[in-house]
Amino acid sequence: MKVVIFFLCISAYVKVSLAEGAYFLSDDFINDINSKQDQWKAGRNFDPNTPEEDIKVRLGAILDGDVKPRVKTFDPNWPAETKIPKNFDARKRWRKQCPRIAEVLDQGKCGSCWAIAVTQAFTDRWCIITKGKHQMRLSTSNLLSCCYLCGFGCDGGFPGMAWLYVQRHGLPSGGNYNTTEGCQPYSIPSPCKYQGDDSPYQPCTPVKETPPCESRCTNSKYSKRLDKDYRYGHDMYAVPHDEKSIMREILAYGPVSTAFGVMDDFPSYKSGVYEPSASAKFLGGHAVKVLGWGVENKVPYWLVMNSWNEYWGDHGLIKIKRNSPRVKLEVACLAAVPNTKKKSTEDMEDPEAVADSSVESLNEDEEV
């Protein structure tokens, strides 16, 4: 009898342990962050019972092993450094003609941040360069499922390879999940209710595997064929790592994507200018869209849009301290200028073969 009771106790302990929330989502952890600094405020974004794996599954940027694109050191369309404003928000600059630039997406329970950051930035750039004529969102699903050299789909990918895919293969149109917008709408259930009681959305189940690549439009109500719906980028590039170059690039063409290492205090960001605490531990790589910059309480920051829906952080956004040695946001800013002259996939080379040859031709001395 004692043996039976012992094993029942062990079984109950294991079940409780498996159900425990991530240590960094506890009230004690959040309160400790706020007690040690006042530059930014931590708060409740996720239910305290959320498992650590549920957070890590959203960190899908692979930081090592990506392509090494050329670094764009000059562009005649960059404004002079003397014309760089102290504060800039791409949403305010282009929102009237490009309202999607302000839309916060939700990647769902899939490590697709690398694909969302790239498609968001490229969608914005298409709208900006066409002065609002191109309003259609480009397809994250196509990039996520069809770029085989980009990584592992929902299990993570390379932002650099994603931009290379955009350049050589192009992207069709595609709106959010469960919509009839564009050729290939997002295929991952979202937005999700994972932020406690504040979010009006329904809980999402983990994605067991990345959806397959589709060779036709998945939206039956869309009028175009897939091969007539692609948008391309000119040569993709890395933006120089200094603040001024990144600012000039955004002023000229719109938002860029970047990737960095997320620390365990990041998920609980609420307001202020974020900088990881000295004791913060690494959780995984993450890709985001950079909208602009500013200064708050004399602390310079980058204005960044996350992809965990508008109920996370500061309405879906976060201000990250510029040149933070523990974030290093500046070293991975990538982009491409839309190619408005190339609109058809006729005579298009095989994307996987093209990507292979492009990687081989890159200058190995240039690093992101």
The 8 nearest C-alpha neighbors of each residue, nearest first, counted from 0:
[[1, 3, 2, 4, 5, 6, 7, 8],
 [0, 2, 4, 3, 5, 6, 7, 8],
 [1, 3, 5, 0, 4, 6, 7, 8],
 [4, 2, 0, 6, 5, 1, 7, 8],
 [3, 5, 7, 1, 2, 6, 8, 0],
 [4, 6, 2, 8, 3, 7, 1, 9],
 [7, 5, 9, 3, 8, 4, 10, 2],
 [8, 6, 4, 10, 9, 5, 11, 3],
 [9, 7, 11, 5, 6, 10, 12, 4],
 [8, 10, 6, 12, 7, 11, 13, 5],
 [11, 9, 7, 13, 8, 12, 6, 14],
 [10, 12, 8, 14, 9, 13, 7, 15],
 [13, 11, 9, 15, 10, 14, 16, 8],
 [12, 14, 16, 10, 15, 11, 17, 9],
 [15, 13, 17, 11, 16, 12, 18, 10],
 [14, 16, 18, 12, 13, 17, 11, 19],
 [17, 15, 13, 19, 18, 14, 12, 11],
 [16, 18, 14, 15, 19, 13, 50, 20],
 [17, 19, 15, 16, 14, 20, 50, 48],
 [20, 18, 16, 17, 48, 15, 50, 21],
 [19, 48, 21, 50, 49, 47, 22, 18],
 [20, 22, 51, 50, 23, 24, 49, 19],
 [23, 21, 24, 25, 20, 28, 51, 19],
 [22, 24, 21, 25, 28, 263, 264, 29],
 [25, 23, 47, 22, 21, 28, 26, 29],
 [24, 26, 28, 27, 47, 23, 22, 29],
 [27, 25, 29, 28, 30, 24, 47, 43],
 [26, 28, 30, 25, 29, 31, 24, 23],
 [29, 27, 31, 25, 26, 30, 23, 32],
 [30, 28, 26, 32, 31, 27, 41, 42],
 [31, 29, 27, 33, 32, 28, 26, 34],
 [30, 32, 34, 28, 29, 33, 27, 35],
 [33, 31, 29, 30, 34, 35, 28, 41],
 [32, 34, 30, 31, 35, 36, 40, 41],
 [35, 33, 31, 32, 36, 30, 37, 29],
 [36, 34, 33, 32, 31, 37, 276, 30],
 [35, 37, 33, 34, 38, 32, 39, 276],
 [36, 38, 39, 33, 40, 35, 34, 271],
 [39, 37, 36, 272, 271, 40, 273, 274],
 [40, 38, 271, 272, 37, 273, 270, 41],
 [39, 41, 270, 269, 271, 33, 268, 42],
 [42, 40, 268, 267, 269, 29, 33, 32],
 [43, 41, 267, 269, 44, 268, 29, 40],
 [42, 44, 45, 267, 46, 41, 24, 194],
 [45, 43, 194, 311, 267, 42, 312, 46],
 [46, 44, 194, 195, 43, 193, 47, 49],
 [45, 47, 195, 48, 49, 194, 193, 44],
 [48, 46, 24, 49, 25, 20, 45, 21],
 [20, 49, 47, 46, 19, 50, 21, 18],
 [48, 50, 20, 47, 46, 21, 51, 53],
 [51, 49, 20, 21, 52, 53, 48, 19],
 [50, 52, 21, 54, 53, 55, 49, 20],
 [51, 53, 55, 54, 50, 56, 21, 49],
 [54, 52, 51, 50, 56, 55, 49, 57],
 [55, 53, 52, 51, 56, 57, 50, 58],
 [54, 56, 52, 58, 57, 53, 51, 282],
 [55, 57, 110, 53, 54, 58, 52, 109],
 [58, 56, 110, 55, 54, 59, 109, 108],
 [59, 57, 285, 55, 284, 56, 110, 283],
 [58, 60, 155, 110, 112, 285, 111, 57],
 [61, 59, 285, 284, 113, 156, 155, 286],
 [62, 60, 157, 156, 284, 63, 155, 59],
 [61, 63, 60, 284, 64, 65, 157, 259],
 [64, 62, 65, 61, 157, 60, 66, 284],
 [63, 65, 66, 62, 61, 157, 67, 159],
 [66, 64, 157, 63, 159, 67, 160, 62],
 [67, 65, 159, 68, 160, 358, 64, 361],
 [66, 68, 366, 367, 365, 363, 65, 361],
 [69, 67, 236, 237, 66, 361, 70, 365],
 [68, 70, 236, 365, 237, 71, 67, 362],
 [69, 71, 237, 236, 238, 72, 239, 68],
 [72, 70, 238, 73, 236, 237, 69, 239],
 [71, 73, 70, 239, 74, 238, 244, 69],
 [74, 72, 71, 75, 77, 244, 76, 70],
 [73, 75, 76, 77, 72, 71, 248, 78],
 [76, 74, 77, 73, 78, 251, 79, 72],
 [77, 75, 74, 251, 78, 248, 252, 247],
 [76, 78, 247, 74, 251, 75, 248, 79],
 [79, 77, 247, 76, 82, 80, 251, 83],
 [78, 80, 81, 82, 77, 83, 247, 76],
 [81, 79, 82, 83, 78, 243, 247, 244],
 [80, 82, 79, 83, 78, 84, 243, 247],
 [83, 81, 80, 79, 84, 78, 247, 85],
 [82, 84, 80, 81, 85, 247, 79, 246],
 [85, 83, 86, 82, 87, 81, 293, 246],
 [84, 86, 293, 83, 87, 294, 292, 299],
 [87, 85, 293, 84, 292, 294, 88, 291],
 [86, 88, 291, 292, 293, 84, 89, 85],
 [87, 89, 291, 90, 91, 290, 92, 292],
 [90, 88, 92, 290, 91, 291, 93, 87],
 [89, 91, 94, 88, 92, 101, 93, 100],
 [92, 90, 89, 88, 94, 93, 95, 87],
 [91, 93, 89, 90, 94, 88, 87, 95],
 [94, 92, 90, 97, 95, 91, 96, 89],
 [95, 93, 98, 97, 90, 91, 96, 92],
 [96, 94, 97, 93, 98, 91, 92, 90],
 [95, 97, 131, 94, 93, 98, 130, 126],
 [96, 98, 94, 99, 93, 131, 95, 100],
 [99, 97, 94, 100, 95, 101, 96, 102],
 [100, 98, 102, 101, 97, 123, 94, 134],
 [99, 101, 98, 102, 123, 90, 97, 94],
 [102, 100, 99, 90, 98, 103, 94, 97],
 [103, 101, 99, 100, 104, 98, 309, 308],
 [104, 102, 308, 309, 315, 306, 101, 105],
 [105, 103, 306, 308, 102, 106, 307, 309],
 [106, 104, 308, 307, 306, 190, 107, 189],
 [105, 107, 306, 111, 109, 307, 104, 112],
 [108, 106, 189, 109, 105, 191, 190, 188],
 [109, 107, 205, 206, 57, 56, 106, 203],
 [108, 110, 153, 111, 107, 57, 56, 206],
 [111, 109, 59, 153, 57, 155, 154, 56],
 [110, 112, 153, 114, 113, 109, 59, 106],
 [111, 113, 115, 286, 114, 59, 110, 116],
 [114, 112, 286, 158, 60, 111, 116, 115],
 [115, 113, 111, 117, 112, 116, 139, 143],
 [114, 116, 112, 118, 117, 113, 139, 119],
 [117, 115, 287, 288, 119, 113, 256, 114],
 [116, 118, 120, 114, 115, 119, 256, 121],
 [119, 117, 121, 115, 120, 116, 122, 139],
 [120, 118, 122, 116, 117, 121, 115, 123],
 [119, 121, 123, 117, 254, 122, 118, 255],
 [120, 122, 124, 118, 123, 119, 117, 125],
 [123, 121, 119, 125, 124, 120, 136, 137],
 [124, 122, 120, 126, 121, 125, 100, 127],
 [123, 125, 121, 127, 126, 122, 253, 128],
 [126, 124, 122, 128, 123, 127, 337, 121],
 [125, 127, 133, 131, 123, 129, 124, 128],
 [128, 126, 130, 124, 129, 125, 131, 123],
 [127, 129, 125, 130, 126, 124, 252, 337],
 [130, 128, 126, 132, 127, 131, 133, 125],
 [131, 129, 127, 128, 132, 126, 96, 133],
 [130, 132, 96, 126, 133, 129, 97, 127],
 [131, 133, 129, 130, 134, 126, 96, 127],
 [134, 132, 126, 131, 135, 129, 125, 130],
 [135, 133, 126, 132, 131, 136, 97, 99],
 [136, 134, 133, 172, 137, 181, 173, 122],
 [135, 137, 174, 122, 173, 172, 134, 138],
 [138, 136, 172, 173, 122, 171, 118, 170],
 [139, 137, 173, 172, 140, 141, 171, 183],
 [138, 140, 142, 141, 115, 114, 118, 143],
 [141, 139, 143, 185, 138, 142, 144, 186],
 [140, 142, 145, 144, 138, 143, 139, 212],
 [141, 143, 139, 140, 146, 145, 144, 114],
 [142, 144, 140, 152, 141, 114, 139, 145],
 [145, 143, 212, 141, 142, 211, 140, 146],
 [146, 144, 212, 141, 142, 147, 143, 211],
 [147, 145, 149, 142, 148, 144, 143, 164],
 [146, 148, 149, 145, 150, 351, 144, 151],
 [149, 147, 150, 146, 351, 160, 354, 151],
 [150, 148, 160, 157, 156, 146, 147, 161],
 [151, 149, 156, 148, 157, 152, 155, 147],
 [150, 152, 154, 155, 156, 153, 149, 147],
 [151, 153, 143, 154, 155, 209, 144, 150],
 [154, 152, 110, 109, 111, 209, 155, 151],
 [153, 155, 151, 152, 110, 59, 109, 156],
 [156, 154, 59, 110, 151, 153, 60, 152],
 [155, 157, 150, 149, 60, 61, 151, 113],
 [156, 158, 149, 160, 61, 159, 65, 150],
 [159, 157, 161, 113, 160, 162, 156, 60],
 [160, 158, 162, 161, 157, 66, 65, 163],
 [159, 161, 163, 149, 157, 162, 158, 164],
 [160, 162, 158, 164, 159, 163, 149, 157],
 [163, 161, 165, 159, 164, 160, 235, 166],
 [162, 164, 160, 166, 161, 165, 235, 167],
 [163, 165, 161, 168, 167, 162, 166, 160],
 [166, 164, 169, 162, 163, 168, 167, 231],
 [165, 167, 232, 163, 164, 231, 233, 169],
 [168, 166, 164, 165, 169, 163, 350, 353],
 [167, 169, 164, 350, 165, 166, 170, 231],
 [170, 168, 231, 165, 230, 229, 166, 167],
 [169, 171, 229, 230, 165, 138, 137, 231],
 [172, 170, 229, 228, 138, 137, 230, 182],
 [173, 171, 137, 181, 138, 182, 136, 183],
 [174, 172, 184, 138, 181, 183, 137, 182],
 [175, 173, 184, 180, 136, 181, 185, 178],
 [174, 176, 185, 184, 178, 177, 173, 180],
 [175, 177, 185, 178, 186, 184, 188, 189],
 [176, 178, 175, 179, 184, 185, 186, 188],
 [179, 177, 180, 176, 175, 174, 184, 185],
 [180, 178, 218, 181, 220, 177, 184, 174],
 [179, 181, 174, 178, 173, 184, 182, 221],
 [182, 180, 173, 172, 174, 183, 221, 184],
 [181, 183, 216, 173, 172, 218, 221, 217],
 [182, 184, 173, 217, 216, 181, 138, 218],
 [185, 183, 173, 174, 175, 176, 138, 186],
 [186, 184, 176, 175, 140, 187, 139, 174],
 [185, 187, 176, 140, 184, 188, 210, 177],
 [186, 188, 185, 189, 107, 176, 106, 109],
 [189, 187, 107, 176, 203, 186, 190, 191],
 [190, 188, 107, 191, 105, 176, 187, 106],
 [189, 191, 105, 107, 200, 308, 188, 192],
 [192, 190, 189, 202, 203, 200, 201, 193],
 [191, 193, 202, 200, 201, 198, 194, 199],
 [194, 192, 195, 191, 45, 202, 46, 198],
 [193, 195, 45, 44, 46, 192, 198, 197],
 [194, 196, 46, 45, 197, 193, 198, 192],
 [195, 197, 198, 194, 199, 46, 192, 193],
 [198, 196, 195, 194, 199, 310, 192, 44],
 [197, 199, 200, 192, 196, 194, 310, 195],
 [200, 198, 197, 192, 201, 196, 191, 310],
 [201, 199, 192, 191, 198, 190, 202, 193],
 [200, 202, 192, 191, 203, 199, 190, 198],
 [203, 201, 192, 191, 193, 200, 204, 190],
 [204, 202, 191, 201, 188, 205, 192, 108],
 [203, 205, 206, 202, 108, 188, 107, 207],
 [206, 204, 108, 207, 203, 109, 107, 53],
 [205, 207, 208, 108, 109, 204, 209, 187],
 [208, 206, 205, 209, 204, 153, 109, 210],
 [209, 207, 206, 210, 153, 152, 154, 211],
 [208, 210, 153, 152, 211, 144, 206, 207],
 [209, 211, 144, 208, 212, 186, 187, 140],
 [212, 210, 144, 213, 209, 145, 208, 143],
 [211, 213, 144, 145, 214, 210, 141, 140],
 [212, 214, 215, 211, 216, 217, 141, 145],
 [215, 213, 212, 216, 225, 217, 226, 145],
 [214, 216, 225, 213, 217, 224, 182, 226],
 [215, 217, 182, 218, 183, 225, 224, 219],
 [216, 218, 183, 219, 215, 182, 213, 184],
 [217, 219, 216, 220, 182, 221, 179, 183],
 [220, 218, 221, 217, 216, 222, 179, 182],
 [221, 219, 218, 222, 179, 180, 182, 181],
 [220, 222, 219, 218, 182, 223, 181, 180],
 [221, 223, 220, 224, 219, 182, 181, 218],
 [224, 222, 221, 225, 228, 227, 182, 216],
 [225, 223, 227, 226, 228, 216, 222, 215],
 [224, 226, 228, 227, 215, 216, 223, 182],
 [225, 227, 344, 224, 228, 229, 343, 345],
 [228, 226, 343, 225, 224, 229, 223, 344],
 [227, 229, 171, 225, 226, 224, 223, 172],
 [230, 228, 171, 170, 169, 227, 342, 343],
 [231, 229, 169, 170, 342, 171, 228, 232],
 [232, 230, 169, 338, 166, 165, 337, 170],
 [231, 233, 337, 166, 338, 336, 335, 165],
 [232, 234, 338, 336, 166, 337, 335, 235],
 [235, 233, 166, 335, 232, 236, 336, 163],
 [236, 234, 335, 334, 162, 163, 233, 166],
 [237, 235, 69, 68, 70, 334, 333, 71],
 [236, 238, 333, 70, 367, 332, 68, 69],
 [237, 239, 332, 71, 70, 333, 245, 240],
 [240, 238, 241, 244, 70, 237, 72, 71],
 [239, 241, 330, 329, 238, 242, 245, 244],
 [240, 242, 243, 239, 244, 245, 329, 330],
 [243, 241, 245, 244, 246, 240, 329, 321],
 [242, 244, 246, 245, 241, 247, 80, 83],
 [245, 243, 247, 246, 242, 241, 239, 248],
 [246, 244, 248, 242, 243, 247, 238, 249],
 [245, 247, 243, 249, 244, 248, 250, 242],
 [246, 248, 250, 244, 77, 249, 245, 78],
 [247, 249, 245, 251, 246, 250, 244, 252],
 [248, 250, 253, 246, 254, 252, 251, 247],
 [251, 249, 247, 248, 252, 253, 246, 77],
 [250, 252, 248, 249, 77, 76, 247, 253],
 [253, 251, 249, 250, 124, 248, 127, 254],
 [252, 254, 249, 124, 250, 251, 123, 89],
 [255, 253, 290, 249, 120, 289, 288, 256],
 [256, 254, 289, 334, 120, 288, 333, 332],
 [257, 255, 288, 333, 332, 116, 287, 117],
 [256, 258, 332, 331, 286, 287, 333, 288],
 [259, 257, 286, 285, 331, 287, 328, 60],
 [260, 258, 284, 285, 328, 326, 261, 327],
 [259, 261, 284, 283, 326, 285, 262, 281],
 [260, 262, 283, 282, 284, 281, 265, 259],
 [263, 261, 281, 280, 282, 264, 265, 279],
 [262, 264, 280, 265, 279, 282, 23, 281],
 [263, 265, 262, 266, 267, 279, 275, 23],
 [264, 266, 267, 268, 263, 262, 261, 275],
 [267, 265, 268, 264, 263, 44, 45, 54],
 [266, 268, 41, 42, 265, 44, 264, 43],
 [269, 267, 41, 312, 265, 266, 270, 42],
 [268, 270, 312, 41, 313, 40, 42, 267],
 [271, 269, 40, 39, 313, 268, 312, 272],
 [270, 272, 39, 38, 40, 273, 318, 269],
 [273, 271, 318, 39, 319, 320, 38, 300],
 [274, 272, 319, 39, 320, 318, 271, 275],
 [273, 275, 320, 319, 276, 272, 323, 326],
 [276, 274, 279, 277, 273, 262, 325, 264],
 [275, 277, 279, 278, 274, 264, 32, 36],
 [276, 278, 279, 275, 280, 325, 274, 35],
 [277, 279, 276, 280, 275, 263, 264, 262],
 [280, 278, 276, 277, 262, 263, 275, 264],
 [281, 279, 262, 263, 278, 282, 264, 261],
 [280, 282, 262, 261, 283, 263, 260, 279],
 [283, 281, 262, 261, 263, 280, 55, 284],
 [284, 282, 261, 58, 260, 281, 285, 55],
 [285, 283, 260, 60, 58, 259, 61, 261],
 [284, 286, 60, 58, 258, 259, 59, 260],
 [287, 285, 258, 113, 112, 60, 257, 116],
 [288, 286, 116, 305, 257, 256, 304, 258],
 [287, 289, 256, 116, 304, 303, 255, 290],
 [290, 288, 303, 255, 254, 291, 256, 302],
 [291, 289, 254, 89, 302, 303, 88, 288],
 [290, 292, 88, 302, 87, 301, 289, 89],
 [293, 291, 301, 302, 87, 300, 86, 88],
 [292, 294, 86, 300, 299, 85, 87, 301],
 [293, 295, 299, 298, 297, 300, 296, 86],
 [296, 294, 298, 297, 299, 293, 272, 300],
 [295, 297, 298, 294, 38, 299, 272, 271],
 [296, 298, 295, 294, 299, 293, 300, 272],
 [297, 299, 295, 294, 296, 300, 320, 272],
 [300, 298, 294, 321, 293, 320, 297, 295],
 [301, 299, 320, 321, 319, 293, 292, 318],
 [300, 302, 292, 319, 318, 291, 321, 303],
 [303, 301, 318, 291, 292, 290, 289, 317],
 [302, 304, 289, 317, 290, 316, 288, 318],
 [305, 303, 316, 288, 287, 315, 289, 317],
 [304, 306, 287, 316, 315, 307, 303, 288],
 [307, 305, 105, 104, 308, 106, 103, 112],
 [306, 308, 105, 305, 311, 106, 104, 315],
 [309, 307, 105, 104, 103, 315, 306, 310],
 [308, 310, 315, 314, 311, 103, 307, 104],
 [311, 309, 314, 308, 315, 198, 312, 194],
 [310, 312, 315, 309, 44, 314, 308, 307],
 [313, 311, 269, 268, 315, 314, 316, 317],
 [312, 314, 316, 269, 315, 270, 317, 311],
 [315, 313, 309, 310, 316, 312, 311, 308],
 [314, 316, 309, 311, 312, 313, 308, 305],
 [317, 315, 304, 313, 314, 303, 305, 312],
 [316, 318, 303, 313, 319, 302, 312, 304],
 [317, 319, 302, 272, 301, 300, 273, 303],
 [320, 318, 273, 300, 301, 272, 317, 321],
 [321, 319, 300, 323, 272, 273, 274, 299],
 [320, 322, 300, 323, 299, 301, 319, 328],
 [323, 321, 324, 327, 320, 329, 328, 326],
 [322, 324, 326, 325, 321, 320, 327, 274],
 [325, 323, 327, 326, 322, 328, 321, 274],
 [324, 326, 323, 327, 275, 274, 260, 322],
 [325, 327, 323, 328, 324, 259, 260, 275],
 [328, 326, 329, 324, 323, 330, 325, 322],
 [327, 329, 326, 330, 259, 331, 257, 258],
 [328, 330, 240, 327, 331, 332, 241, 322],
 [331, 329, 240, 328, 327, 367, 332, 239],
 [330, 332, 257, 367, 329, 258, 333, 328],
 [331, 333, 257, 238, 256, 237, 329, 330],
 [334, 332, 237, 256, 238, 236, 255, 331],
 [333, 335, 255, 236, 235, 237, 256, 162],
 [336, 334, 235, 232, 233, 234, 236, 337],
 [335, 337, 233, 232, 338, 334, 124, 252],
 [338, 336, 232, 339, 125, 233, 231, 335],
 [337, 339, 232, 233, 231, 340, 341, 336],
 [338, 340, 341, 337, 342, 231, 230, 232],
 [341, 339, 338, 342, 231, 337, 343, 230],
 [342, 340, 339, 338, 343, 231, 230, 344],
 [343, 341, 230, 229, 340, 344, 339, 227],
 [344, 342, 227, 345, 341, 229, 226, 228],
 [343, 345, 347, 226, 346, 227, 229, 342],
 [344, 346, 347, 343, 226, 227, 348, 342],
 [345, 347, 344, 348, 343, 349, 226, 168],
 [348, 346, 344, 345, 349, 168, 350, 343],
 [349, 347, 350, 346, 353, 352, 168, 167],
 [348, 350, 352, 351, 353, 347, 168, 354],
 [351, 349, 353, 168, 352, 348, 354, 167],
 [350, 352, 354, 353, 349, 355, 148, 147],
 [353, 351, 355, 349, 354, 350, 356, 348],
 [354, 352, 350, 356, 355, 351, 357, 349],
 [353, 355, 357, 351, 352, 356, 350, 358],
 [354, 356, 352, 358, 353, 357, 351, 359],
 [357, 355, 359, 353, 358, 354, 352, 360],
 [358, 356, 354, 360, 359, 355, 353, 361],
 [357, 359, 355, 361, 360, 356, 354, 66],
 [358, 360, 356, 357, 361, 355, 362, 354],
 [361, 359, 357, 358, 356, 362, 363, 355],
 [362, 360, 358, 359, 363, 68, 357, 67],
 [361, 363, 364, 365, 360, 69, 67, 68],
 [362, 364, 365, 361, 67, 366, 68, 360],
 [365, 363, 362, 366, 67, 361, 69, 68],
 [366, 364, 363, 362, 69, 67, 68, 70],
 [365, 367, 67, 364, 68, 363, 69, 70],
 [366, 331, 67, 237, 330, 68, 365, 332]]
